[in-house]
Amino acid sequence: MQIINGFFDFFIPRYCPSCKKKLELEENCICDECLSSIERVDSDRLNLEYQRKFASTSIISGFTSLFVFEKDEALQLLIHSIKYNKRFLNAKYLGKLIGEKLKEQIQNWCVDFILPVPLHSIRKADRGFNQSKHITIGIGKELGIKVKNNLIRRIRYTETQTDLTLKEREENISEAFQAKQERMIEGKTFLLVDDVITTGATIKECGKILLENGAVKVFACSAAIAE
């Protein structure tokens, strides 16, 4: 990888999306200093977030995340480079980090397939790709778990959830997804992946569709959690 990076860096230098410093040969998509500045989620915070977001229903059996999302800080700038600058390799790198750091937790769940939260076709066309799909690919490659991109689809376009309350988010996302290939869902355990989980409304709606179509269990994972 360093040889490849060195070759391309000669022609097109890579820069950290956070501090804008030129990346060293051994650095991937973010410099080591900025990466180390991103707060990791500890077990107490994970347990609290699970209780707040998922425990009141029987939809999501377990939840894990790698980082804490902070506005205008390094992680947000990295995610923005993925969403708005089409840096899908950055998304795969995030997935690789998740696979490396959360390997034991995810493997203990014995999931059959990893699924990204799907984008509506309009938003996907506007953005060019689904960032959660590429994060999922990174996780799957690191852990050797098969990724399925087409078992659920988004059938209703929804407005951005950024400024909505929990109740409004749940209403906004209700009945926005539909199962495909139900035979591939029945009897299987799934890991749903999103880039940032805030209230968990979207994850729960996707999980509900999987369970209604015969999934045994549904777990959730994200690159980051946010308030």
C-alpha positions as semicolon CSV with decimal commas, in nm:
position;residue;x (nm);y (nm);z (nm)
1;M;0,000;0,000;0,000
2;Q;0,284;0,242;0,081
3;I;0,439;0,179;-0,260
4;I;0,106;0,250;-0,428
5;N;0,052;0,561;-0,216
6;G;0,402;0,682;-0,295
7;F;0,347;0,641;-0,670
8;F;0,020;0,833;-0,673
9;D;0,136;1,091;-0,418
10;F;0,408;1,194;-0,662
11;F;0,144;1,299;-0,915
12;I;-0,156;1,380;-0,694
13;P;-0,059;1,455;-0,333
14;R;-0,307;1,346;-0,067
15;Y;-0,415;1,583;0,208
16;C;-0,578;1,528;0,545
17;P;-0,945;1,636;0,520
18;S;-0,925;1,780;0,872
19;C;-0,600;1,981;0,903
20;K;-0,522;1,991;0,527
21;K;-0,165;1,876;0,591
22;K;-0,005;1,662;0,320
23;L;-0,030;1,299;0,424
24;E;0,280;1,093;0,490
25;L;0,343;0,779;0,290
26;E;0,224;0,548;0,569
27;E;-0,088;0,752;0,646
28;N;-0,415;0,658;0,482
29;C;-0,690;0,916;0,439
30;I;-0,639;1,119;0,756
31;C;-0,318;1,214;0,934
32;D;-0,221;1,028;1,250
33;E;-0,253;1,340;1,465
34;C;-0,610;1,412;1,356
35;L;-0,707;1,046;1,381
36;S;-0,577;1,027;1,738
37;S;-0,778;1,338;1,826
38;I;-1,110;1,166;1,752
39;E;-1,275;1,044;2,073
40;R;-1,331;0,670;2,095
41;V;-1,655;0,530;2,237
42;D;-1,599;0,343;2,564
43;S;-1,811;0,055;2,693
44;D;-2,006;0,271;2,939
45;R;-2,105;0,513;2,665
46;L;-2,203;0,225;2,437
47;N;-2,427;0,075;2,705
48;L;-2,587;0,413;2,768
49;E;-2,648;0,472;2,397
50;Y;-2,801;0,126;2,357
51;Q;-3,038;0,192;2,645
52;R;-3,133;0,532;2,506
53;K;-3,172;0,434;2,143
54;F;-3,267;0,067;2,121
55;A;-3,354;-0,101;2,452
56;S;-3,718;0,007;2,454
57;T;-3,787;-0,217;2,153
58;S;-3,689;-0,573;2,070
59;I;-3,563;-0,480;1,724
60;I;-3,188;-0,428;1,769
61;S;-3,022;-0,703;1,975
62;G;-2,689;-0,528;2,014
63;F;-2,511;-0,212;1,910
64;T;-2,153;-0,094;1,874
65;S;-1,974;0,211;1,739
66;L;-1,616;0,328;1,709
67;F;-1,609;0,707;1,752
68;V;-1,796;0,997;1,910
69;F;-1,918;1,246;1,651
70;E;-1,825;1,607;1,725
71;K;-1,941;1,896;1,509
72;D;-1,670;2,071;1,305
73;E;-1,402;1,833;1,430
74;A;-1,182;1,581;1,250
75;L;-1,438;1,302;1,213
76;Q;-1,707;1,526;1,069
77;L;-1,459;1,662;0,815
78;L;-1,357;1,307;0,723
79;I;-1,721;1,202;0,677
80;H;-1,793;1,517;0,475
81;S;-1,503;1,426;0,246
82;I;-1,684;1,100;0,182
83;K;-2,037;1,236;0,138
84;Y;-1,967;1,550;-0,059
85;N;-1,628;1,497;-0,226
86;K;-1,690;1,136;-0,333
87;R;-1,390;1,000;-0,142
88;F;-1,530;0,649;-0,119
89;L;-1,187;0,508;-0,033
90;N;-1,208;0,708;0,290
91;A;-1,532;0,524;0,367
92;K;-1,365;0,187;0,313
93;Y;-1,083;0,296;0,544
94;L;-1,338;0,381;0,814
95;G;-1,487;0,035;0,765
96;K;-1,143;-0,121;0,797
97;L;-1,089;0,064;1,126
98;I;-1,425;-0,057;1,256
99;G;-1,338;-0,413;1,159
100;E;-1,000;-0,392;1,330
101;K;-1,107;-0,221;1,652
102;L;-1,449;-0,385;1,701
103;K;-1,360;-0,729;1,566
104;E;-1,427;-0,929;1,883
105;Q;-1,766;-0,768;1,947
106;I;-1,892;-0,820;1,592
107;Q;-1,760;-1,175;1,565
108;N;-1,937;-1,267;1,891
109;W;-2,268;-1,181;1,724
110;C;-2,212;-1,451;1,458
111;V;-2,376;-1,246;1,183
112;D;-2,443;-1,404;0,846
113;F;-2,450;-1,084;0,642
114;I;-2,362;-0,716;0,678
115;L;-2,607;-0,464;0,532
116;P;-2,561;-0,091;0,475
117;V;-2,856;0,138;0,545
118;P;-2,983;0,208;0,192
119;L;-3,018;0,551;0,033
120;H;-3,318;0,650;-0,174
121;S;-3,240;0,645;-0,547
122;I;-3,282;1,024;-0,571
123;R;-3,029;1,091;-0,296
124;K;-2,795;0,825;-0,429
125;A;-2,811;0,981;-0,776
126;D;-2,738;1,323;-0,629
127;R;-2,448;1,201;-0,415
128;G;-2,317;0,943;-0,659
129;F;-2,285;0,658;-0,409
130;N;-2,396;0,533;-0,069
131;Q;-2,122;0,609;0,187
132;S;-2,259;0,345;0,426
133;K;-2,220;0,082;0,155
134;H;-1,848;0,154;0,125
135;I;-1,801;0,157;0,503
136;T;-1,975;-0,183;0,503
137;I;-1,743;-0,313;0,233
138;G;-1,445;-0,216;0,448
139;I;-1,589;-0,399;0,750
140;G;-1,677;-0,707;0,548
141;K;-1,333;-0,731;0,391
142;E;-1,158;-0,694;0,726
143;L;-1,375;-0,955;0,901
144;G;-1,443;-1,191;0,612
145;I;-1,821;-1,147;0,637
146;K;-2,029;-1,125;0,321
147;V;-2,191;-0,790;0,240
148;K;-2,544;-0,778;0,098
149;N;-2,654;-0,451;-0,062
150;N;-2,991;-0,544;-0,206
151;L;-3,199;-0,713;0,065
152;I;-3,381;-0,396;0,167
153;R;-3,448;-0,085;-0,035
154;R;-3,563;0,267;0,039
155;I;-3,899;0,317;-0,131
156;R;-3,991;0,659;0,005
157;Y;-3,784;0,974;-0,019
158;T;-3,745;1,147;0,317
159;E;-3,623;1,490;0,407
160;T;-3,302;1,525;0,604
161;Q;-3,341;1,426;0,968
162;T;-3,085;1,672;1,105
163;D;-3,321;1,917;1,276
164;L;-3,599;1,674;1,369
165;T;-3,691;1,546;1,715
166;L;-3,687;1,173;1,789
167;K;-4,064;1,144;1,735
168;E;-4,043;1,344;1,412
169;R;-3,755;1,127;1,291
170;E;-3,952;0,809;1,358
171;E;-4,255;0,948;1,174
172;N;-4,036;1,073;0,890
173;I;-3,871;0,735;0,835
174;S;-4,180;0,516;0,898
175;E;-4,255;0,275;0,611
176;A;-3,965;0,415;0,409
177;F;-3,810;0,071;0,348
178;Q;-3,914;-0,251;0,181
179;A;-3,765;-0,600;0,183
180;K;-3,625;-0,764;-0,129
181;Q;-3,527;-1,129;-0,175
182;E;-3,715;-1,238;0,137
183;R;-3,573;-1,590;0,107
184;M;-3,225;-1,449;0,171
185;I;-3,349;-1,281;0,490
186;E;-3,532;-1,568;0,654
187;G;-3,336;-1,748;0,925
188;K;-3,034;-1,516;0,905
189;T;-2,862;-1,279;1,149
190;F;-2,769;-0,935;1,022
191;L;-2,543;-0,643;1,106
192;L;-2,684;-0,308;0,990
193;V;-2,427;-0,035;0,925
194;D;-2,461;0,344;0,904
195;D;-2,201;0,620;0,909
196;V;-2,341;0,814;1,206
197;I;-2,623;0,704;1,437
198;T;-2,803;0,983;1,618
199;T;-3,143;0,866;1,746
200;G;-3,132;0,521;1,585
201;A;-3,470;0,573;1,415
202;T;-3,345;0,473;1,069
203;I;-3,161;0,165;1,199
204;K;-3,470;0,052;1,392
205;E;-3,692;0,091;1,087
206;C;-3,453;-0,118;0,875
207;G;-3,426;-0,376;1,152
208;K;-3,802;-0,399;1,179
209;I;-3,830;-0,481;0,808
210;L;-3,568;-0,756;0,841
211;L;-3,740;-0,913;1,143
212;E;-4,082;-0,897;0,977
213;N;-3,935;-1,097;0,691
214;G;-3,788;-1,374;0,903
215;A;-3,450;-1,251;1,027
216;V;-3,340;-1,422;1,350
217;K;-3,158;-1,122;1,499
218;V;-3,046;-0,777;1,391
219;F;-2,742;-0,595;1,530
220;A;-2,626;-0,241;1,453
221;C;-2,293;-0,071;1,401
222;S;-2,176;0,276;1,303
223;A;-1,857;0,469;1,251
224;A;-1,980;0,720;1,509
225;I;-2,257;0,809;1,751
226;A;-2,398;1,157;1,789
227;E;-2,630;1,333;2,032
